[in-house]
């Protein structure tokens, strides 16, 4: 029986309206923010590229062809949506070579906004975050409720769900992962994609359960917490007043598992919650372990303190906000608007 992606619980009472989020590419603008400043010298050309209606891997292939290098000599920090205007960094390894004229790489859909150099290639995930500017058109719903929800999100954060794009059309990446676990042959890139999809699927289920119990932003015995804006974590056998204070202030967040081999990062009640969910998906959980994936943790909550909004017209809502690397704009949108399809 194929796996189906459920409508996981929301935090703030469900969407206040319906609307469209990608009527035009300009309705979904993403600007990548590096976690470091390129040095200006080195063997790797760093390019800050704005692309419209193109996916990241296509631009990487075109860059390799244009620069006359191997595909593996092109790097980027993260994948970006195709149906959007996105600005992101790429690196091109050019040892002992001068930069080509990058303006000749430009097209109607690709612009090179900045070119510099750095000593090391750009690695996956080395982002401070992403800045989003979103326009929701054909907005129809309860504006008062929507503003209340937006203020609550600004004050208290959102559930750190993985976005639906992780799972493929109708969850096909999960079912392809299951086939892979059962012996189907796949390429290296597909394998990584399917493993990530399964970990995301299990994480979302655990997060959804904790939301349903009012525990997504609360401490339970045996939880592991992450510091806001950091990958550092610590474990607490029994939460105390200081834990509760820091949770309330958004300084720390409960975490959920990115499943794999290794010892669980939690105990007591937190462990029981996670084991009960994982037990419902033994083929997926064991498939990750057999694939030699190391267990990790991810925050259940993410803060959005710079969220701003404006009703441009009665049926157009504009949003601006920043999310840390690995968090999804759709996790915010699903709290306020029901998207057709």
N, C-alpha and C positions, 0 to 999 in steps of 0.2 A: 504494500500500500504506500503510495507516494506521500512524502512529507508536504504539509501545507503551512505556509507562513500565516500565523494567526494575527488577529488585531490585538496586540498586546495592550494592557491597561494604560490609560493616561493618568496623569497626576492631578490635573486641575479641572476635572469634571467633564471632559470631552469637548470636542470642537464647538466653538460658538457660531461658526459660519461655514459656508462653502465658498470655493473660489478656485482660480486657476493660477499656477505659479510659474509656468514657462510659456506664456503666450508668445513672447519674444525672447531671444537669447539675452537681451539686455535686462530682462526681468530677474535674472539670476546671476549676480556678479560676485565673483570670489577673488580675493586678493591674498596670495600666499605671503606669510611672514616668516622669514628665516630666523633661526635661533642664534645666528652668528652673523658677523659682517665679513664678506669676502675680503681677503687681504689686498688684492690688487695685483699680486704677482704669483707665478706658479705655472704648472703645466696644464692646468684645467681651465678652460674658458667657461665662465659662468654667465648665463644669459637669462635675463628676466623677460619672459615672453608673454604677451597677451594673445590669447586665442579665442576665436568665436566660432562655435559650432564644430569644434574639432576635439577629439579625445587625446589624452596625454601620450599614449603609446604611438599614435599616428604621427604626432609632432616629433617624437623621439626618432622614429624611423626616417622621417624626412630630414632631420638634422644629420643623422649618420650619412645619408646619401649625399647631402649638400657638402658636408665637411670632408667626405672621403674617408671615413673611419668605420670601424666595426660597430655593430649595434651595441655590443657590451661596453664600448667606450662612451656611451651616452648614459647619463644618470639623471634622476629626478627624485625629489623628496616624497612626492605623493601623487596619487591619481586624482584627476579633477574631472568634473562633469563635462560631457560633450555638449549638452543642450544648455549652454550658458556662455557668459563672457568671463573667462578665468585668466588670471595672471599668475604665473608660476615660474620657478627657477629650474633651469636645466644646466648640466655641466657636460662639457665635451673635452675629452682627453686629447691634447695636442702637444705631445712632448717634442720639443725642439722645433715646433712649427709656429708660424705667425697666424694670427686670426685671419680667416677669410673676411670678405666684406659682408658682414651679417645683414646689411640692408638688402642684399640680393636674395636673401632667404625669405624676405617678407612677401606677403600676398594679401589679398582682400581679407583673409580670415586670420592671419598671423602677423603680429608686429613685435619687433625686438625693441623693448623699452630701455634696456640697459645691458651693457657688456663689460665684463671685468675679468679678472683672473684670480685663481686661488691655488694653493699648494696641493690640496686633496680633492678628490671627487665628491660630488654631492651624494650623501647617503640617504636612504629611505628613512623617513620619520624625523629628520632633524629640523623640525619646524617649531616655531613658537606658537603658531596658530594660523587661523584663516579669518579674514574679515569678509563678512557677507553684507550685500546690499540687495534685498529682495523686494519684488513688487508682486503683490497678489491682486489679480484683476477679477472682475465679475464677482466681487465680494458681496455676499448676501447673507445676513444673519444678525445676531444680537451684538451690536457695537458696545453696549455697556458691559456685557459679560466679557467680550474680547479684551477690552481695556483692563478689566479686573484681572483677567488671566495674564496679560502681558506684564502688569505690575507685579503679580505674584512671581512670575518667571524672573523678572529683574531682581526681586528681593530674595528669592529662595532657590533659584536654579531650576534645571530640568533633569529629567531622567536621562541617563547617558546611554540610550539605546543605540545600537548599530542601525544604520539606515537600511531601508529595503533594497538599495542597490547592491548591498553585500550579497544578497541571496539569489540574484538573477531573476529573470522573468518567472513569476509564479513559483518561486523557490527552487528553480531547477538546479542551482548550484548545490543544494543540500542533497538532492536525489542523485546528482552526478557524483558527489562525494561518497555516498553510500555504495554506488556501483564501483567506484574506485576501491573502496575498502573490501569489496567482494571479488576483486581481481581484475577489473577493467583497467586497461592501459591508458595513461594520460601523459601529456607533456609536462615538463617541469613547471612552466608558468601556470598551467591549469591545476596542477597538484597544489601549489601554494594557494591559489584562489579558493579551491574547494575546502582545504583545511581551514583557512580563515573563515569561510562561510559557516562551517560547522561550529567552530568555537564561538562565533558571534551569535548563532542560533541558540546555543545552550546558555550563553550569557544573558541574552534577552529574555529567555524563559525564567531564569532565576530573578532577574531584575523585575520582570512583570509580576512574579509571585510576591516579591517583597513590597511592590507598590500596592497590590491587592490587600496586603496585611498592614499597610501604613508604616512599613519599615524601610522604605527605600532611602530615607534620609535620617534614619534612627539607628541607634546602636543595639545590638543583641549580644549576648554572651558569646565570647570566642571570635568576635569579628576582627578582621584586619582592616586598617584604615589607611588611606592615602592622604598625603598633604596636598592641598590645593595648588595646582600649577606645578606639581612635581611627581616623579615616579617613585619617590621614597614612600615606604609603608612601615607600619608598626602594628603589632598584634596586641589585643587587650582581652584577657581572659574574662574579666568582669568590668563593664563600663562604670566609670565613676563620674562625679560632678564635673570634673575638668573635661572629660570626654564629651559629655552632654553640652557643655558650654562651647567647646570648639566646633562641635557639629552645628549647633544653633547659629554660630557666627560664620559658618561656611569655610572655616579654616581647614577642616579635615572632612573626608567623605568615607562612608562605608564602601567596601569593594566587593566585587563578584569575581568568579573564576573565569579565566580563559583556559579552558580545560586542556589537559594533557597529562603526561607522565610526571611523577614526582609526588612528594608529600603535599597534602592539602594545606593551604595557608591559614586555615581557620579551624575552630574546634567548637565543642558544645552546641548551642542552638544554631549558630551560623553554619556549622558543618552539617547538622541534621537537615537544614533547609536545602542546602546545595546537594547533598546526597539523595534526598527524596526526588528532586527534579532530575538529576542525572540518571537515576534508576529508571526513569521512563524512556530513556533513549540509549539503551546499552550498546547497540550497534555503532552509534555515532561516537559515544564516549570511548569504547574500546578501540574503534578505528583510529582515533587520535593518538591513543597511547601506542598502538602498534606502529603508527607512522612516526614515532619517536619525537613527538611534539612536546616541548617542555611546558608545564603548567605555569601560568602567570596570573596577575591580578589587574583589574580595571575598576576605576571609580564608578559607583552606581549613580553619582550625581555630578553635574558640572555647573559651575556658576556662569551667569550671563549678566554681569553688573553694568555693562555698557549698552544694553539693549535700549533702542529708541524706536519710536513708531510715529506714523503720521497718516491720517486719512487724507490722501491727496484729493480724492473726490468721494462721493458717497459709496462708490463701488470699487475703489482702488485704495489698498492699504500698502504703505511702504515701511519696511523694517530694515534696521541696521544693527549689527552685533558682531562680536568676535567670539570664536570658540577655539579651545586648544586643539592641537593636532590630534586627529583620531576621533573627534566628536563631529556629529552630523547636524547640519541645519534642519534636515527633515525631522529630527527628534524634537526640535522646537516647534516647527510648523504643525506637526500632528496634534499638538496640544490646543491649537486655536482654530484650525481650519481643516475641513474635510475636503480632500483633493479628489476630484473625479478620476475613476479608473484605478 
